[in-house]
Each structure stands twice: as structure tokens, then as C-alpha cells.
Amino acid sequence: MTLTAHNIEYGVVAARPDQMYGWPGITRTVDGDIVVSASERIYHTGPQSRTVVMRSADGGRTWSLPQEVYNSETDDRDASLRTMPDGTIVLTSFSSTDWVPNVVSGEFTAGRTIPGWRLSQWQGIVERMGLTEEGLPRPWLMRSEDGGRTWGPPVDTPTGQHSGPAALADGRLIYIGTGLVEMAEPILVWESSDQGDTWETVGEIPRAADLPGETWLIENHLVETSPGRLVALFRAEGCPWEDQYMYQSNSNDFGRTWSVARKLPVWGYPPHLLKLSSGAILCSYSYRDRPPSIRAMISYDEGETWDYENMMTLHDLPVEHDFGYPVTTELTPGEMVTVWYLNKKYVRQNDKYVHLAYVEDAGGIMSIHWTLK
């Protein structure tokens, strides 16, 4: 039977004037609450940010105010969540220095789109912390034993990816990344048997021979579809805009060996994977071209094939925004909540993000409540 989206309702998880919320994560607690993580900030890139979580006890209809989890002086971003089999919630994130000037060239990695006046106001932070581009990013995780209400101290991890590691049914964490220098290092696979305190390299994902040399695979997500069977999807970066299709690799031995990462006929990024109560696999992603939209697709055979003929559009945007990164959870069989970010401060015009006096849509972490049947 082919499944598709019905009864789509829209809402807002978190929004504040003159704030941006980016790159959400989502999980269910053992008590059934929904917890959403996000990076609250002023600008898309910059040090004025903090990691927050929001909670819903009524299926995503209403939400708590943002609760601060972590707040350093640099750029804390891409917080992701997963609930372990024993109920522990693991939050993974990383702290970036894309906004810090290169000590050799004096240029900025992200400075091509950051106004000089904004960079100058951050110079004091650079000098006080002794930051360099090469010094970070720093990937880390935190754990909560009470359903996301309080959190332990940060623990360093070997990589930092948008959607974080997968929690296997036996309690292991499997994390895929490419290290800290993504273009030069191999696609490594790490395992933790102690909820992230220690990590061991257990595998490596081979790249396709026809993968263009300037392309690297980032912002991956993986899911355990059955015991030992792992499916991972990747965002392609560094290649021309029109070639940024998703890639996929599979493992049948808990991540020890993997198939060659192959290109899927799906343009968009980044992927978020969810095993549904029916056994099907849902992939949520954003389509950041025209028309900009939040989309989803389904596999009925553990990721061997995807139902490309019945791709679902959950939301169309009227104009091009800085937006996307949807993540989804299932409340009851077929009842879904997807959250994503919308930066109301900026939209893209002529391939550049520019400030507008107003945007008709609300901005923040947005929600989509929908049914799959």
C-alpha cells in the first residue's frame, strides 16, 4: 500500500523578535513528551548563540519556552537528540569558528557573506578566547537522565554532524562523519557502548569511483532498520548546485562494513531518517531550490528502494528563505510531527541572502502535524 500525507496542520515551536532558531533535533521521551532542540541566535553564522530545548506534553500542539542547555562564547549549532533504550536522552552538537578570521590570509571562511561591521563587533571575542579557524570546531554531547529537564556536562566526540549518531536497539551509538576536515579525511564510522563517553573507529564507508573529486559527503543521518541493518543518507557538498543529490550507503553488520556510497535521484538536503511503527523508513528533507519546500519520501524495503513516484510535499514557501533541516517523530501509528527552521530575517535574492523589512511568514522553529496513510 502506498502511503502519503494527509491532514496537514502548521504551528510554531519557538519564535522571538530579532532571533533566529536553526537546525532542530527531535525525540520522544519514555513518558511520551516531544523534546525539540535548536540553536537560538541572532545571525545564521556568528558567536551570539546558545543551545536550547523546547518540550510538548500534548503532541506538539503547545510548547514550553526555550530552556538553555549550553552557551559558549563561540558558535554553538546543529543540536540533535535521540532517546536511548534505557530512557537517557543524548544531545549532540558542535561549536564552530567559521566566523573567525584566518590567521594566515586574514580572510573569513564565512566572511564572504558577513558584513564587516558585524565582524568587527566580534573581534573582542576572538582576542579574548585566542580563537583561530584551525582551533575548532569542537563536537560534543550531553546527556539527560530525566527526560531532557536537566543535563550533564559536555563530553567530547570524534565528529559532529547535523543529525548526530543513531541509537541502536542494543544501546550502542553509531556515529558517521568525516572527521573535522571533511574534504580530506575518509568517511569514518565510530561506535560507543557507554552512551558517548568513549568511541572506537569500527568502519569506513567507501566513496563511489565516479564521485567528483571536489564533492564531500556531510550532514548524514542513519537509522537501524532491523538488527544490524543500518541505512545512511548523506548531503553532497562542494559540487555544483545542480549536482547536490543525496547519497546512500548500507551496512548489514552493525556498521563494520558498508556498501559504496551511491547517488540517489533526489535533490535536496539534509536527510533525516525515521523507522515508522509500520516498518517503513521515512526520509524528511528540505528542497532549497524553486519552489522551496519541506518534503518527505518513504522506503518499504529497509532502504533498498525509495518510492520516488510518490514524493510528499509537506509545505511550500512563497519566497526563498534561509530555511529547512526538517526532522520528524511519530506520535501514534501514522501520526507525525515534523519540525524545521525558518529564518524570517533573510531571504535569498540573486544567489545572495539579503535582509528584508518584512517577511509574511512567521520565523523560528516551525511545526507540521500530519498523518501518513
C-alpha positions as CSV (number, residue, x, y, z in Angstrom):
1,M,0.0,0.0,0.0
2,T,1.3,3.5,-0.9
3,L,1.3,5.9,2.0
4,T,1.0,9.7,1.6
5,A,0.5,12.8,3.7
6,H,-2.9,14.0,4.9
7,N,-4.4,16.4,7.4
8,I,-1.5,18.8,7.4
9,E,-1.6,21.4,10.1
10,Y,1.1,24.1,10.8
11,G,2.3,25.6,14.0
12,V,5.3,27.3,15.7
13,V,7.5,25.7,18.3
14,A,9.7,28.7,19.2
15,A,9.9,32.3,17.9
16,R,11.2,35.5,19.4
17,P,11.6,39.0,17.8
18,D,15.0,39.6,16.3
19,Q,16.1,36.0,17.0
20,M,16.9,33.1,14.6
21,Y,16.4,29.5,15.5
22,G,18.3,26.9,13.4
23,W,18.9,23.3,12.7
24,P,16.5,21.4,15.0
25,G,16.6,18.0,16.5
26,I,13.6,16.0,17.8
27,T,12.9,13.0,20.1
28,R,10.2,11.3,22.2
29,T,10.8,10.7,25.9
30,V,9.8,7.5,27.6
31,D,6.8,9.4,29.0
32,G,5.7,10.4,25.5
33,D,6.7,14.1,25.6
34,I,8.3,15.6,22.5
35,V,11.6,17.4,23.0
36,V,13.0,19.6,20.3
37,S,16.5,21.1,20.3
38,A,17.7,24.2,18.4
39,S,20.3,26.9,18.2
40,E,19.0,30.2,19.2
41,R,21.0,33.1,17.7
42,I,21.0,36.5,16.1
43,Y,22.6,35.6,12.8
44,H,23.0,32.4,10.7
45,T,26.7,32.4,11.4
46,G,28.3,34.0,14.5
47,P,29.2,33.6,18.2
48,Q,26.0,35.0,19.7
49,S,24.1,31.7,20.0
50,R,23.0,29.1,22.6
51,T,21.6,25.6,22.5
52,V,18.1,25.4,23.8
53,V,15.3,22.7,24.1
54,M,11.5,23.0,24.0
55,R,9.0,20.5,25.3
56,S,5.5,19.5,24.3
57,A,3.2,17.3,26.5
58,D,0.2,17.4,24.1
59,G,1.5,16.0,20.9
60,G,3.1,19.2,19.6
61,R,0.0,21.5,20.0
62,T,1.7,23.7,22.6
63,W,5.3,24.1,23.6
64,S,7.3,25.3,26.6
65,L,9.6,28.3,26.4
66,P,13.2,27.6,25.3
67,Q,15.3,26.2,28.1
68,E,19.1,26.9,27.8
69,V,21.2,23.8,27.7
70,Y,24.6,25.1,26.6
71,N,26.0,28.6,25.9
72,S,29.7,29.2,25.0
73,E,31.2,32.3,23.5
74,T,31.6,30.8,20.0
75,D,29.0,29.5,17.5
76,D,27.1,26.5,19.1
77,R,24.9,24.9,16.4
78,D,23.1,21.8,15.0
79,A,21.9,20.3,18.2
80,S,20.4,16.8,17.7
81,L,18.5,14.4,20.0
82,R,18.0,10.7,20.4
83,T,16.4,8.7,23.2
84,M,18.4,5.6,24.3
85,P,16.7,2.3,25.1
86,D,17.0,3.0,28.9
87,G,15.4,6.4,28.5
88,T,18.5,8.5,28.6
89,I,18.4,11.4,26.1
90,V,21.6,12.2,24.3
91,L,22.1,15.7,22.8
92,T,24.9,16.1,20.2
93,S,26.2,19.4,18.8
94,F,29.3,21.2,17.8
95,S,30.9,24.6,18.3
96,S,32.1,26.3,15.1
97,T,34.6,29.0,14.3
98,D,33.5,29.7,10.7
99,W,33.2,33.4,11.7
100,V,36.8,33.7,12.9
101,P,39.4,35.3,10.6
102,N,42.0,33.0,9.0
103,V,45.3,33.7,10.8
104,V,47.3,33.4,7.6
105,S,45.2,35.1,5.0
106,G,43.2,37.4,7.3
107,E,40.1,36.4,5.4
108,F,37.0,34.8,6.8
109,T,35.7,31.3,5.9
110,A,32.1,32.7,6.1
111,G,33.2,36.3,5.7
112,R,32.2,36.4,2.1
113,T,28.6,36.9,3.3
114,I,29.2,38.6,6.6
115,P,29.3,42.4,6.7
116,G,32.4,44.0,8.0
117,W,30.6,45.8,10.8
118,R,29.4,42.6,12.2
119,L,32.8,41.0,12.1
120,S,34.3,44.0,13.9
121,Q,31.9,43.7,16.8
122,W,33.1,40.1,17.3
123,Q,36.8,40.9,17.3
124,G,36.9,41.2,21.1
125,I,35.7,37.6,21.5
126,V,38.3,36.4,19.0
127,E,41.1,38.2,21.0
128,R,39.8,37.2,24.4
129,M,39.5,33.5,23.6
130,G,42.6,33.3,21.3
131,L,40.5,31.7,18.6
132,T,41.7,30.6,15.2
133,E,39.9,28.9,12.4
134,E,42.1,25.8,12.9
135,G,41.3,25.6,16.6
136,L,37.7,24.3,16.3
137,P,35.0,23.0,15.5
138,R,34.6,21.1,18.7
139,P,32.0,18.3,18.6
140,W,30.4,17.2,21.9
141,L,27.4,15.6,23.6
142,M,25.4,16.0,26.8
143,R,23.1,13.5,28.5
144,S,19.8,13.9,30.4
145,E,18.5,11.2,32.8
146,D,15.2,13.0,33.5
147,G,13.6,13.4,30.1
148,G,15.5,16.5,29.0
149,R,14.8,18.7,32.0
150,T,18.4,18.7,33.3
151,W,21.7,17.9,31.6
152,G,25.1,16.6,32.5
153,P,28.4,18.3,31.4
154,P,29.6,18.2,27.8
155,V,31.7,15.2,26.6
156,D,33.9,15.4,23.5
157,T,33.0,13.3,20.5
158,P,35.1,12.3,17.4
159,T,32.9,14.1,14.9
160,G,29.9,16.5,14.7
161,Q,27.2,16.0,12.2
162,H,23.8,17.8,11.9
163,S,21.6,14.8,12.8
164,G,24.0,13.1,15.2
165,P,24.5,9.4,15.8
166,A,21.9,6.6,15.7
167,A,20.9,4.8,18.9
168,L,20.7,1.1,18.2
169,A,18.2,-1.2,19.9
170,D,21.0,-2.8,21.9
171,G,22.1,0.5,23.4
172,R,25.1,1.3,21.2
173,L,25.6,4.6,19.4
174,I,26.8,4.7,15.8
175,Y,28.2,8.0,14.5
176,I,29.2,8.6,10.9
177,G,31.3,11.6,10.0
178,T,34.4,12.6,8.1
179,G,36.4,13.9,10.9
180,L,37.0,17.6,11.3
181,V,38.5,18.3,7.9
182,E,35.7,16.8,5.8
183,M,37.1,17.2,2.4
184,A,40.4,15.5,3.1
185,E,39.6,12.7,5.6
186,P,37.8,9.4,4.9
187,I,34.1,8.7,5.8
188,L,34.7,7.0,9.2
189,V,32.2,5.2,11.4
190,W,32.5,5.3,15.2
191,E,30.8,3.2,17.9
192,S,30.2,3.9,21.6
193,S,29.0,1.3,24.0
194,D,28.8,3.7,27.0
195,Q,26.4,6.4,25.7
196,G,29.2,8.6,24.3
197,D,31.9,8.6,27.0
198,T,34.3,6.7,24.7
199,W,34.4,6.0,21.0
200,E,36.0,3.4,18.7
201,T,36.5,3.5,15.0
202,V,34.8,0.4,13.6
203,G,34.4,1.0,9.9
204,E,34.8,3.2,6.8
205,I,32.3,4.0,4.0
206,P,33.8,3.8,0.5
207,R,33.1,6.6,-1.9
208,A,31.8,5.9,-5.4
209,A,34.5,5.9,-8.0
210,D,32.5,8.4,-10.1
211,L,32.1,10.8,-7.1
212,P,33.5,14.2,-8.3
213,G,36.8,15.0,-6.6
214,E,35.5,18.3,-5.3
215,T,32.5,16.7,-3.6
216,W,32.4,15.6,0.0
217,L,29.6,13.9,1.9
218,I,28.3,15.7,5.0
219,E,25.3,16.1,7.3
220,N,24.4,12.5,7.2
221,H,21.8,10.6,9.2
222,L,21.4,6.9,9.8
223,V,18.8,4.5,11.1
224,E,18.8,0.9,12.2
225,T,16.0,-0.7,10.1
226,S,16.4,-4.2,11.7
227,P,19.0,-5.7,14.0
228,G,22.4,-5.0,12.4
229,R,21.0,-3.4,9.3
230,L,21.9,0.3,9.1
231,V,20.9,2.8,6.3
232,A,22.8,6.1,6.0
233,L,22.0,9.0,3.7
234,F,24.3,12.0,3.1
235,R,24.2,15.5,1.8
236,A,26.6,16.3,-1.1
237,E,28.6,19.5,-0.7
238,G,31.3,21.2,-2.7
239,C,29.9,20.2,-6.1
240,P,27.9,22.5,-8.4
241,W,24.5,23.4,-7.0
242,E,22.6,21.4,-9.6
243,D,24.5,18.2,-8.6
244,Q,23.7,18.3,-4.8
245,Y,21.8,15.0,-4.8
246,M,21.7,12.7,-1.7
247,Y,23.9,9.7,-1.4
248,Q,23.2,6.4,0.4
249,S,25.3,3.6,2.0
250,N,24.1,0.5,3.8
251,S,25.6,-1.9,6.4
252,N,24.4,-5.3,7.4
253,D,26.9,-5.9,10.3
254,F,26.3,-3.1,12.7
255,G,28.5,-0.7,10.8
256,R,31.6,-2.7,10.3
257,T,31.4,-2.9,6.5
258,W,29.4,-0.7,4.2
259,S,28.3,-0.5,0.6
260,V,29.8,2.1,-1.7
261,A,28.0,5.5,-1.2
262,R,25.8,5.8,-4.3
263,K,23.9,8.8,-5.6
264,L,20.1,8.8,-5.3
265,P,17.9,10.6,-7.8
266,V,16.8,13.0,-5.1
267,W,18.0,16.6,-5.0
268,G,17.8,18.2,-1.6
269,Y,19.3,18.2,1.9
270,P,19.9,17.2,4.6
271,P,18.2,13.8,5.2
272,H,16.6,12.8,8.4
273,L,15.6,9.1,8.7
274,L,12.9,7.6,10.9
275,K,11.8,4.0,11.2
276,L,8.0,4.0,11.4
277,S,5.8,1.7,13.5
278,S,4.8,0.0,10.2
279,G,8.4,-0.8,9.5
280,A,8.7,1.6,6.6
281,I,11.5,4.2,6.6
282,L,10.6,7.9,6.3
283,C,13.2,10.4,5.0
284,S,12.4,14.1,5.7
285,Y,14.5,16.7,3.8
286,S,14.3,20.3,2.5
287,Y,14.2,21.3,-1.1
288,R,16.2,24.6,-1.2
289,D,15.6,25.5,-4.8
290,R,12.5,26.6,-6.6
291,P,9.9,26.1,-5.3
292,P,11.4,25.9,-1.8
293,S,9.6,23.3,0.3
294,I,9.7,20.7,3.1
295,R,9.5,17.2,1.6
296,A,9.5,13.5,2.5
297,M,9.8,10.1,0.9
298,I,9.3,6.5,2.0
299,S,11.1,3.2,1.6
300,Y,9.1,0.0,2.2
301,D,12.1,-2.4,2.0
302,E,14.6,-1.1,4.5
303,G,16.2,1.4,2.2
304,E,16.8,-0.9,-0.8
305,T,14.5,1.3,-2.9
306,W,12.5,4.5,-2.3
307,D,9.1,5.4,-3.6
308,Y,10.2,8.2,-5.9
309,E,6.8,8.3,-7.7
310,N,5.0,9.4,-4.5
311,M,7.3,12.1,-3.0
312,M,5.4,14.2,-0.4
313,T,5.4,18.0,-0.1
314,L,4.6,19.0,3.4
315,H,5.0,22.7,3.0
316,D,5.7,25.1,0.1
317,L,7.3,28.5,0.8
318,P,6.1,31.6,-1.2
319,V,9.6,33.0,-1.5
320,E,13.1,31.8,-1.0
321,H,14.2,31.8,2.7
322,D,17.1,30.6,4.8
323,F,15.1,27.6,6.0
324,G,14.9,23.8,6.2
325,Y,16.6,20.9,8.1
326,P,13.3,19.1,8.9
327,V,13.3,16.3,11.5
328,T,10.3,14.0,12.2
329,T,8.9,11.9,15.0
330,E,5.9,9.5,15.1
331,L,3.4,10.1,17.9
332,T,1.0,7.2,17.2
333,P,1.0,4.9,14.2
334,G,0.7,7.2,11.2
335,E,0.5,10.4,13.3
336,M,3.6,12.6,12.5
337,V,5.2,15.8,13.8
338,T,7.9,17.4,11.6
339,V,9.8,20.5,12.8
340,W,12.1,22.7,10.7
341,Y,13.6,26.2,10.9
342,L,12.7,29.4,9.1
343,N,14.9,32.5,9.4
344,K,12.5,35.4,8.9
345,K,15.3,37.9,8.8
346,Y,16.8,36.9,5.5
347,V,15.7,35.6,2.1
348,R,17.8,34.7,-0.9
349,Q,17.7,37.1,-3.9
350,N,20.1,36.7,-6.9
351,D,22.0,33.9,-5.1
352,K,22.7,36.1,-2.0
353,Y,21.0,36.3,1.3
354,V,19.7,39.8,1.9
355,H,17.7,41.5,4.7
356,L,14.1,42.4,4.1
357,A,12.0,44.8,6.0
358,Y,9.3,42.1,6.4
359,V,8.6,38.5,5.6
360,E,5.0,37.4,5.5
361,D,5.7,34.0,7.1
362,A,6.5,33.7,10.8
363,G,10.0,32.7,11.7
364,G,11.6,30.3,14.2
365,I,11.2,26.6,14.7
366,M,8.1,25.7,12.8
367,S,6.0,22.5,13.1
368,I,3.9,20.4,10.8
369,H,1.4,18.0,12.3
370,W,0.3,15.4,9.7
371,T,-0.9,11.9,9.2
372,L,0.6,9.3,6.9
373,K,-2.0,6.9,5.5
